[in-house]
């Protein structure tokens, strides 16, 4: 109950701050909360908006699947081999800290324009953090588990599915939460730079036209989606027995 009350207070505080900023900046720089809600309601009733949303959803679904499945698989492989994990950790951290926008011309060169480039750019954002979280969690598993696995003559595959993944599932969920948000960000950035479809393209088009109402409405829609998905992952994290 206290957590719900704190969340409601946070939302109320954001709305109040938004309204104050609107009074200070005016219609040119910002739209009011009520005005944004009204415009979003109108957009939700148009086929154009849902066409762009469907394009973003398809790209995001492919990208987040690659990020989560690929990141967990790579993290397990590197984590089970301690030498590989120690060697690859600084490399992954360096790649993670690299601004991904600088690599976008390379992504376009390799994948061209369209869905594949957006998926690749989104997966680039989410794959590495999921890999790092999974790998670090497996490397910190108590040695007694591995000694037991060797005594039982388990294969690497059996060790991965019966020891490693169950032991690090909470950490994997935390990495998935971060990877989920970063993958969505990557897909949207990809749509902004080189796409003619999607919510990212819709935001860029609205920026070119000075349509602040559409920019704010799409941003609110994406924020609500991201918050709802993050809340679901948090609930799943709390539901997992430690």
Protein Blocks (a to p, Z undefined) as FASTA:
>chain_A
ZZmmmmmmmmmmmmmmmmmmmmmnommloccfklmmmmmmmmmmpfklmmmmmmmmmmmm
mmmmmmmmmmmmmmmmmmmmmmlmmmmmmmmmmmmmpcfklmmmmmmmmnogajklmmmm
mmmmmmmmmmmmmmmmmmmpcfklmmmmmmnopafklmmmmmmmmmmmmmmmmmmmmmmm
mmmmmmmmmmmmnccedjklmmmmmmmnopaklmmmmmmmmmmmmmmmmmmmmmmmmmpc
ZZ
